[in-house]
């Protein structure tokens, strides 16, 4: 994962995280019960993604993030976002240093 952080300078800062924390799914059809490393499936990397409970240290503060995405079966070609319970959500989420936001695949 690569993170770009606007620190108020023209260049900003860039961080990368090559470690992946496992997550445990309770099983809901889309993700069977079990413990997984984050994964992608499909002919392209954005067809299916499951990465929950991930952390990245940025400037001494942990960034936590969750992303679950699958092809929307009702609207082909459109991504559908899921949480770990396989509930439809608006996007992935992140939280860092008192801030939070959303993750969208483009």
C-alpha positions as CSV (number, residue, x, y, z in Angstrom):
1,X,0.0,0.0,0.0
2,X,1.2,3.5,-0.8
3,X,-0.1,6.5,1.2
4,X,0.4,10.1,0.1
5,X,0.1,12.6,2.9
6,X,-0.3,16.4,2.3
7,X,2.0,17.9,4.9
8,X,1.5,21.5,3.6
9,X,4.6,21.4,1.4
10,X,4.5,21.2,-2.4
11,X,6.0,17.7,-2.3
12,X,4.0,16.3,0.6
13,X,5.1,12.9,2.1
14,X,4.8,9.4,0.8
15,X,4.7,6.2,3.0
16,X,4.5,2.6,2.0
17,X,3.5,-0.5,3.9
18,X,4.4,-3.9,2.6
19,X,3.2,-6.0,5.6
20,X,-0.3,-7.3,5.8
21,X,-2.1,-8.3,9.0
22,X,-4.4,-11.3,8.9
23,X,-8.1,-10.9,9.6
24,X,-10.8,-13.3,10.7
25,X,-14.1,-13.6,8.9
26,X,-17.1,-15.2,10.5
27,X,-18.5,-16.4,7.2
28,X,-21.2,-14.7,5.1
29,X,-21.1,-16.3,1.7
30,X,-18.8,-13.8,0.1
31,X,-16.0,-14.5,2.5
32,X,-16.2,-18.0,4.1
33,X,-15.4,-18.3,7.8
34,X,-11.6,-18.4,8.5
35,X,-8.5,-16.4,8.9
36,X,-7.1,-14.7,5.9
37,X,-4.2,-12.5,4.7
38,X,-5.6,-9.6,2.6
39,X,-6.4,-10.9,-0.9
40,X,-7.4,-9.9,-4.4
41,X,-9.2,-12.1,-6.9
42,X,-10.3,-11.8,-10.5
43,X,-8.7,-10.9,-13.8
44,X,-7.8,-7.5,-12.4
45,X,-6.7,-6.4,-8.9
46,X,-10.0,-4.5,-8.3
47,X,-12.4,-7.3,-9.0
48,X,-12.4,-8.7,-5.5
49,X,-10.5,-7.2,-2.5
50,X,-10.7,-8.1,1.2
51,X,-8.3,-6.3,3.6
52,X,-9.7,-5.7,7.0
53,X,-8.1,-4.7,10.3
54,X,-4.9,-3.3,8.6
55,X,-2.5,-0.9,10.3
56,X,0.3,1.3,9.0
57,X,2.6,3.4,11.2
58,X,2.7,7.0,9.9
59,X,4.8,9.5,11.9
60,X,4.4,7.5,15.1
61,X,0.6,7.1,14.8
62,X,-1.2,4.0,13.5
63,X,-3.4,4.4,10.5
64,X,-6.1,1.7,10.6
65,X,-8.0,0.8,7.5
66,X,-10.6,-1.6,6.2
67,X,-11.5,-2.3,2.6
68,X,-13.8,-5.0,1.1
69,X,-15.0,-4.7,-2.4
70,X,-16.6,-7.0,-5.0
71,X,-18.2,-6.6,-8.3
72,X,-21.8,-5.5,-7.9
73,X,-23.8,-8.5,-9.1
74,X,-26.9,-6.3,-9.7
75,X,-25.0,-3.6,-11.7
76,X,-22.2,-5.3,-13.7
77,X,-19.0,-3.2,-13.9
78,X,-19.8,-1.3,-10.7
79,X,-17.9,-2.0,-7.5
80,X,-19.9,-2.8,-4.3
81,X,-18.2,-2.2,-1.0
82,X,-18.7,-4.6,2.0
83,X,-17.7,-4.6,5.6
84,X,-16.4,-7.7,7.3
85,X,-20.0,-8.9,8.0
86,X,-20.7,-8.7,4.2
87,X,-23.0,-5.8,4.8
88,X,-23.2,-3.2,1.9
89,X,-21.4,0.0,2.9
90,X,-20.6,3.2,1.0
91,X,-16.8,2.6,0.9
92,X,-13.8,1.4,2.7
93,X,-12.7,3.3,5.8
94,X,-9.6,4.7,7.4
95,X,-8.7,6.4,10.7
96,X,-5.5,8.2,11.6
97,X,-4.4,10.7,14.2
98,X,-7.9,11.8,15.1
99,X,-9.0,11.9,11.5
100,X,-11.1,9.5,9.5
101,X,-12.3,9.1,6.0
102,X,-13.3,6.8,3.2
103,X,-11.5,4.7,0.6
104,X,-13.0,4.4,-2.9
105,X,-11.5,2.3,-5.8
106,X,-11.3,4.1,-9.1
